[in-house]
């Protein structure tokens, strides 16, 4: 077994950057299959696999998804766009065919599936980057029901994360990360004030702009909670246990 220093996947992970410009070249079918196989092998709670990946190549559908996530052109222009959805439609149907009456998906179901979709999309990204492709993750929860409509998703299916994939046309610089001492701790959480000091020292003015845009009282996340809750109800998910 290769040591951590020798493991090829470690270099792929440490070299990750978000790529938003691609050559206008479709991916070979065999490469798409290998990326999907990597995603399929990702672990899920109980091995339930409540996830479906929709391979979106049709330009019209990619345009609809791009509009739904705020006009992100790289979604429309990417040769391949993968939609990772929480999927209890197939689980519920299989359960009933086996004579088991399933509960309506509640927050516990949703959390397990969200974790599974996150891991699965990460494994797909690592596989794609190891094969020489560039990728960027796209949050699909701004208008999840619009994305669901674009891929014709039924009840109990909720798109949560997208992955744009293609041959890179750019080589962006890696973005800064929090210091390891703020990101990880041993045995106990530690002092949040010290973590904050380390983060500010590392990222400074860039961080102030980010927080103002994203988590302030008038920031990005303050306006999308209602859309998420409404879509969850529309898709059949029970918000209370």
C-alpha positions as CSV (number, residue, x, y, z in Angstrom):
1,X,0.0,0.0,0.0
2,X,1.3,3.4,-0.9
3,X,2.2,5.8,1.9
4,X,0.5,9.1,2.2
5,X,3.5,10.8,0.7
6,X,3.3,8.5,-2.3
7,X,-0.4,8.2,-2.8
8,X,-1.4,9.8,-6.2
9,X,-4.8,10.9,-4.9
10,X,-3.2,13.1,-2.3
11,X,-1.5,15.2,-4.9
12,X,-4.8,15.5,-6.7
13,X,-6.6,16.7,-3.6
14,X,-3.9,19.1,-2.5
15,X,-3.7,20.5,-6.1
16,X,-7.5,21.2,-6.4
17,X,-8.6,24.5,-7.8
18,X,-12.1,25.6,-9.0
19,X,-12.1,25.7,-12.8
20,X,-14.8,27.7,-14.6
21,X,-13.5,27.9,-18.2
22,X,-13.3,24.8,-20.4
23,X,-12.4,23.7,-23.8
24,X,-15.4,23.0,-26.0
25,X,-14.8,19.3,-26.1
26,X,-17.2,16.6,-25.0
27,X,-16.0,14.0,-22.5
28,X,-15.5,10.5,-23.9
29,X,-18.2,8.1,-22.7
30,X,-15.7,5.9,-21.0
31,X,-14.4,8.9,-18.9
32,X,-17.9,9.8,-17.9
33,X,-18.5,6.3,-16.8
34,X,-15.3,6.2,-14.7
35,X,-16.3,9.4,-13.0
36,X,-19.8,8.0,-12.2
37,X,-18.3,4.8,-11.0
38,X,-16.2,6.7,-8.5
39,X,-19.3,8.6,-7.3
40,X,-21.2,5.3,-7.0
41,X,-18.6,3.8,-4.8
42,X,-18.9,6.5,-2.2
43,X,-20.2,5.4,1.2
44,X,-23.7,6.2,2.4
45,X,-25.4,5.5,5.7
46,X,-26.6,1.9,5.9
47,X,-25.5,1.6,2.3
48,X,-29.0,2.9,1.4
49,X,-27.6,5.0,-1.5
50,X,-30.4,7.5,-1.5
51,X,-28.7,9.5,-4.3
52,X,-29.1,9.8,-8.0
53,X,-26.7,11.5,-10.4
54,X,-28.2,13.1,-13.4
55,X,-25.7,13.5,-16.3
56,X,-26.7,16.8,-18.0
57,X,-25.3,17.3,-21.5
58,X,-28.3,18.9,-23.3
59,X,-27.5,22.7,-23.8
60,X,-31.1,23.7,-23.1
61,X,-31.2,21.9,-19.7
62,X,-27.8,23.3,-18.8
63,X,-29.1,26.8,-19.6
64,X,-32.1,26.3,-17.3
65,X,-29.9,25.2,-14.5
66,X,-27.5,28.1,-15.0
67,X,-30.4,30.5,-14.7
68,X,-31.7,28.8,-11.6
69,X,-28.4,29.2,-9.8
70,X,-28.1,32.9,-10.6
71,X,-26.8,33.0,-14.2
72,X,-23.6,31.1,-13.7
73,X,-22.4,30.8,-17.3
74,X,-19.9,28.1,-16.6
75,X,-22.8,25.8,-15.8
76,X,-24.2,26.3,-19.3
77,X,-20.8,26.1,-21.0
78,X,-19.3,23.1,-19.2
79,X,-19.2,20.0,-21.5
80,X,-20.6,18.0,-18.7
81,X,-22.7,18.9,-15.7
82,X,-23.6,16.4,-13.0
83,X,-26.5,17.0,-10.7
84,X,-26.4,15.1,-7.4
85,X,-29.8,14.7,-5.9
86,X,-31.1,13.4,-2.6
87,X,-33.4,10.6,-3.9
88,X,-36.0,8.8,-1.8
89,X,-38.3,8.2,-4.8
90,X,-36.5,5.0,-5.8
91,X,-36.0,4.0,-2.1
92,X,-39.7,4.4,-1.3
93,X,-40.8,2.6,-4.4
94,X,-38.4,-0.3,-3.8
95,X,-39.5,-0.5,-0.2
96,X,-43.2,-0.8,-1.1
97,X,-42.4,-3.5,-3.7
98,X,-40.7,-5.4,-0.9
99,X,-43.8,-5.1,1.3
100,X,-42.3,-2.5,3.7
101,X,-44.4,0.6,4.2
102,X,-41.9,3.5,4.4
103,X,-42.1,6.6,6.6
104,X,-42.3,9.9,4.9
105,X,-38.7,11.3,4.6
106,X,-38.0,13.5,7.7
107,X,-34.9,15.6,8.7
108,X,-32.9,12.5,9.7
109,X,-33.5,10.9,6.2
110,X,-32.5,14.2,4.6
111,X,-29.4,14.7,6.6
112,X,-28.1,11.2,5.9
113,X,-28.7,11.7,2.2
114,X,-27.2,15.1,2.1
115,X,-24.0,13.7,3.6
116,X,-24.0,10.9,1.0
117,X,-24.5,13.3,-1.9
118,X,-21.6,15.5,-0.6
119,X,-19.2,12.6,-0.3
120,X,-20.3,11.2,-3.7
121,X,-19.8,14.5,-5.5
122,X,-16.3,14.8,-3.9
123,X,-15.3,11.4,-5.1
124,X,-16.5,12.3,-8.6
125,X,-14.5,15.5,-8.5
126,X,-11.3,13.7,-7.4
127,X,-11.7,11.1,-10.1
128,X,-12.3,13.8,-12.8
129,X,-9.3,15.8,-11.6
130,X,-7.1,12.7,-11.5
131,X,-8.0,12.2,-15.2
132,X,-6.9,15.7,-16.1
133,X,-10.3,17.5,-16.1
134,X,-11.1,20.7,-14.3
135,X,-14.2,20.9,-12.0
136,X,-16.2,23.4,-10.0
137,X,-18.9,22.6,-7.4
138,X,-22.2,24.4,-7.7
139,X,-24.7,24.8,-4.9
140,X,-28.1,24.0,-6.2
141,X,-30.1,25.0,-3.2
142,X,-30.9,28.6,-4.2
143,X,-33.8,27.4,-6.4
144,X,-33.7,23.6,-6.0
145,X,-37.2,23.1,-7.4
146,X,-36.2,25.0,-10.6
147,X,-33.3,22.6,-11.0
148,X,-35.6,19.7,-10.2
149,X,-37.9,20.8,-13.0
150,X,-35.0,21.1,-15.4
151,X,-34.1,17.5,-14.9
152,X,-37.8,16.3,-14.5
153,X,-37.2,15.1,-11.0
154,X,-40.3,13.5,-9.3
155,X,-41.5,13.9,-5.7
156,X,-38.9,12.9,-3.0
157,X,-36.0,13.9,-5.2
158,X,-34.1,17.1,-4.3
159,X,-31.1,18.4,-6.3
160,X,-28.4,19.6,-3.8
161,X,-25.0,19.9,-5.5
162,X,-23.8,20.2,-9.1
163,X,-20.4,19.5,-10.6
164,X,-19.2,21.1,-13.8
165,X,-16.5,19.1,-15.6
166,X,-14.4,19.8,-18.7
167,X,-10.9,20.1,-20.0
168,X,-9.5,23.2,-18.3
169,X,-9.0,26.4,-20.3
170,X,-7.6,28.2,-17.3
171,X,-5.2,27.6,-14.4
172,X,-6.5,29.7,-11.5
173,X,-4.4,30.2,-8.3
174,X,-5.5,28.1,-5.3
175,X,-7.6,30.1,-2.9
176,X,-6.4,30.6,0.7
177,X,-7.6,28.3,3.4
178,X,-7.9,28.7,7.2
179,X,-4.7,27.8,9.1
180,X,-4.6,24.2,10.1
181,X,-4.6,25.2,13.8
182,X,-8.0,26.8,13.3
183,X,-9.4,24.1,11.1
184,X,-8.4,21.1,13.2
185,X,-8.0,20.4,16.9
186,X,-7.1,17.4,19.1
187,X,-9.5,15.7,21.5
188,X,-11.5,18.9,22.3
189,X,-12.8,21.8,20.2
190,X,-10.7,24.5,21.7
191,X,-11.2,28.3,22.0
192,X,-13.3,29.8,19.2
193,X,-11.8,33.2,19.9
194,X,-8.3,31.8,19.2
195,X,-9.6,30.1,16.0
196,X,-11.1,33.4,14.9
197,X,-7.9,35.3,15.6
198,X,-5.9,32.8,13.4
199,X,-8.5,32.9,10.6
200,X,-8.5,36.7,10.5
201,X,-4.7,36.8,10.6
202,X,-4.5,34.5,7.6
203,X,-7.3,35.9,5.4
204,X,-7.8,39.4,6.7
205,X,-9.6,41.9,4.5
206,X,-10.7,39.1,2.1
207,X,-12.6,37.5,4.9
208,X,-14.4,40.7,5.9
209,X,-15.7,41.1,2.4
210,X,-16.8,37.4,2.3
211,X,-18.7,37.6,5.6
212,X,-20.4,40.8,4.6
213,X,-21.6,39.3,1.3
214,X,-22.6,35.9,2.6
215,X,-23.5,35.7,6.3
216,X,-24.4,39.2,7.3
217,X,-28.1,40.0,8.2
218,X,-28.6,41.1,4.6
219,X,-26.2,38.6,3.0
220,X,-26.7,35.7,0.6
221,X,-28.0,33.1,3.0
222,X,-30.6,35.4,4.6
223,X,-32.7,35.3,1.5
224,X,-32.8,31.6,0.5
225,X,-34.1,29.8,3.5
226,X,-37.7,30.3,2.5
227,X,-37.1,28.9,-1.0
228,X,-35.4,25.8,0.4
229,X,-38.2,25.1,3.0
230,X,-40.9,25.6,0.3
231,X,-39.2,23.3,-2.1
232,X,-38.7,20.6,0.5
233,X,-42.4,20.6,1.3
234,X,-43.3,20.6,-2.4
235,X,-41.1,17.6,-3.0
236,X,-42.7,15.7,-0.1
237,X,-40.1,16.0,2.7
238,X,-41.3,16.4,6.2
239,X,-39.6,19.2,7.9
240,X,-40.5,18.2,11.5
241,X,-39.5,14.8,12.9
